[in-house]
Amino acid sequence: MLHVPPPFPEACAVAFPGDDAVRSVAMAWQDSLMRERRMAANTVEAYARDLRQFLCHLQSRTGAVRIAGLVALKPRDIRGFMAARRAEGVSGRSLMRALAGLRSFARHLERDGHGSVSALGAIRSPKVERRLPRPIPIAAARALTDIDIRAGESREPWVLARDAAVLALLYGSGLRISEALGLTRRDAPVPGVESVTVMGKGGKERMVPILPVVAEAVAAYLAACPHALDPEGPLFVGVKGGKLSPRIIQYAVASLRGALGLPDSATPHALRHSFATHLLARQGELRAIQELLGHASLSTTQLYTKVDAARLMDAFDQAHPRAGARATDRVLDSAGRSPAG
């Protein structure tokens, strides 16, 4: 069978393709995203990966990549890359992120005096539908934050207490996982602490409330943790005492999905969605939820109103005496006949 090499070699995942000048500018751009713009590490990693893939794409077609060649790019060069990625099954949302990363890199080139990559201005962002958040049911969300559900695992008790505390913060305070793992020992939300300040996207700070049950979970972790935590160091640490990786929490939730009968969409971030959806279902004020989540735009928070509306209609269809008739009416209408006829 003929072996077809992948369009983006493994080397692209290690270093930026191109000559020394291109690699130097790319590394400086990546550093600026973290230090100056304070982007989340996952976002910087994704942007850098997209740039590597784009440079690999150019290199496979034009040879050595140089800054002068980047500035002289034509719209067809960008479209060719996007088409190649689309042919590999990359989603419109990922393509939109890739284009955003390329534009960010182009702005960095221009600020450094290398010239403008005008071709990017002629490319439209792909249209994508905004996916509705997928919250976890209340009972399952509570179970995920309960240390007892993992009592049968062969993990050290303090590790189980740590994971339960992190998940309690995601569901109880609506934090992103990066925000929870970014807390320092000095800022630990323990009993008596009613709120903490977290660093969100774009380096924006916000204050979030701490429920007593969340504070108790954090206190239980601290009491069991075998490591001496630096007051200015991370609150949540791994088994060797270093900063805890988000993947560890993701793996913990993945291992619980089967036991709780949850779909693949039940992730640590889904607990944040659950926080917002469950607040809204109990008459939480939309503006207040926006502040708690740290959304820059209210339109982002408004997605949760659509989730709640969809759940209400499902409940109505299941409980109302006329639900069966409504379903029949919809079928008849779709066939072009009047329900009354």
C-alpha positions, -999 to +999 in steps of 0.1 A: +000+000+000+013+034-010+024+055+020+013+091+018+033+114+042+013+138+063+011+174+049+024+188+082+056+170+092+063+162+129+092+186+128+066+214+125+055+206+160+090+213+174+104+244+157+091+272+134+100+265+098+119+292+078+152+310+079+168+324+111+150+357+107+116+341+105+122+318+134+135+347+155+104+368+148+081+339+154+097+332+188+095+369+197+058+370+187+050+339+208+068+354+238+049+387+234+015+368+234+024+354+268+042+383+284+026+414+269-009+403+260-011+377+288-029+352+267-037+318+283-010+292+277-034+270+258-043+298+234-006+307+228+001+270+221-027+268+196-017+300+178+019+288+176+008+254+163-013+271+136+016+293+125+040+263+123+015+245+101+011+275+079+049+280+075+052+242+068+025+246+041+044+274+025+077+256+028+064+225+010+053+247-019+078+275-022+109+262-005+127+282+022+104+307+040+117+342+044+102+374+058+102+390+023+082+361+011+057+364+039+051+401+032+047+394-005+020+367+001-011+367-022-046+360-010-045+327-030-016+316-008-038+320+024-068+304+007-047+275-004-037+268+032-072+272+045-085+248+018-058+222+026-068+223+063-105+221+054-098+191+032-083+174+062-115+178+082-105+208+102-136+226+115-146+261+107-140+272+143-104+259+142-098+277+108-112+309+123-087+306+152-058+298+127-067+330+107-067+350+139-033+337+149-019+345+114-032+380+116-017+384+151+017+373+137+013+397+107+007+426+131+038+417+150+058+417+117+045+451+109+052+465+143+088+453+139+091+472+107+091+443+083+061+454+063+024+446+060+010+413+050-018+428+030-030+395+017-046+387+051-069+417+048-085+401+017-095+369+035-128+365+052-131+346+084-150+313+079-186+314+091-193+292+121-224+286+141-220+294+178-223+261+196-246+261+226-228+253+259-235+218+272-241+219+309-240+189+332-271+180+351-271+193+387-269+158+403-240+148+381-222+181+386-224+177+424-212+141+421-181+152+401-171+175+430-176+148+456-144+131+468-163+100+478-172+091+443-135+081+437-130+063+470-123+030+452-094+044+431-058+035+439-048+071+442-034+088+473-062+105+494-046+139+491-047+136+452-084+128+453-090+158+477-070+181+454-090+171+423-123+175+442-113+210+453-104+221+418-137+207+404-156+224+433-141+257+422-151+252+386-187+244+395-191+265+426-174+297+413-176+293+375-138+294+371-120+284+340-095+256+347-066+279+340-080+304+365-084+278+392-049+264+387-035+300+386-044+306+422-015+310+446-013+294+481-016+329+496-050+334+478-064+300+489-102+303+492-105+286+527-133+289+552-138+325+562-128+338+527-159+350+509-144+359+476-111+357+456-097+376+427-087+356+397-068+365+365-090+358+335-085+361+298-065+390+285-051+396+320-084+409+333-090+405+370-124+398+385-137+389+419-157+357+424-176+345+454-166+314+473-193+291+487-187+275+521-187+240+505-160+251+481-139+266+509-142+233+528-131+213+498-100+235+494-093+233+532-095+195+531-070+194+502-046+217+521-048+196+552-040+164+533-013+179+509+021+165+518+040+193+501+051+225+517+034+251+495+052+284+488+028+313+497+035+328+463+036+295+445+007+275+430-021+264+453-027+232+434+003+210+428+011+177+412+024+146+429+060+159+427+051+193+441+052+212+408+023+232+393-006+210+385-013+204+348-048+209+335-046+175+318-046+158+351-080+173+359-092+165+324-082+128+329-099+127+363-132+139+348-129+115+318-124+086+342-157+095+359-179+099+328-185+062+325-194+057+361-219+086+360-232+078+325-221+112+311-214+121+274-179+131+261-191+167+264-188+164+302-154+180+307-140+203+334-151+233+313-186+220+312-188+226+350-183+263+342-212+260+318-232+243+344-225+270+369-240+296+346-269+276+334-280+265+368-278+301+381-299+313+352-324+285+358-329+299+393-335+334+382-299+346+383-296+381+367-278+379+333-255+409+339-244+395+372-236+361+356-216+380+330-195+396+357-191+363+375-179+345+343-157+374+332-173+376+298-163+408+279-195+407+259-230+401+271-238+383+239-215+355+250-234+351+283-268+353+264-260+319+249-270+304+283-305+318+279-309+297+247-297+266+266-323+273+294-350+279+268-342+246+251-344+228+284-378+244+292-392+233+258-380+198+264-396+197+298-428+211+283-429+185+256-424+157+281-449+169+307-477+188+290-509+167+282-509+182+247-472+174+240-481+144+218-505+164+198-479+192+193-454+167+180-480+153+156-489+188+145-452+195+137-450+163+116-482+172+096-470+208+091-437+195+077-457+174+053-475+205+040-509+195+054-531+215+078-535+198+113-571+208+112-577+190+079 
